[in-house]
Amino acid sequence: MKKLLTSFRFWFSLISVMIIIQNLLGWDDKNLLLYFTTPLLLFLNEWTTFRLNVFGEYVVLAFYICNFLTWFSFGYVFDKLINTIAIRMRRKD
């Protein structure tokens, strides 16, 4: 449990879920927080704007999945980097 609470994957995923909940509750009605916290959505802005009008809920679900996977991946990369650095520092001792 202690290892889970100290991992970036857990905290980044938790923040992502909080952003998704805020969007679902309607507090982010223009999706600005969702867009600005998910770098991939900024690059796909033109594509998603058209699809949002045509497909609606399915694209919004894809936004949520993309947000969660992006931040989980960032947390995974940070955890791996920290573990690699820690292993190398132990080998030098």
Residue pairs with C-beta under 8 A, 6 or more apart in sequence:
4 10
7 75
7 79
8 74
8 75
8 76
8 78
8 79
8 82
9 72
9 75
9 76
9 79
10 75
11 75
12 71
12 72
12 74
12 75
12 78
13 68
13 71
13 72
13 75
15 71
16 37
16 67
16 68
16 70
16 71
16 72
17 68
19 28
19 33
19 34
19 37
19 67
20 34
20 64
20 67
20 68
22 28
22 33
23 31
23 33
23 34
23 64
28 34
31 63
34 41
34 63
34 67
35 41
35 42
35 45
36 42
37 67
37 71
38 63
38 66
38 67
38 70
38 71
39 70
40 66
40 70
41 48
41 63
41 66
41 67
48 59
48 63
51 59
52 59
52 60
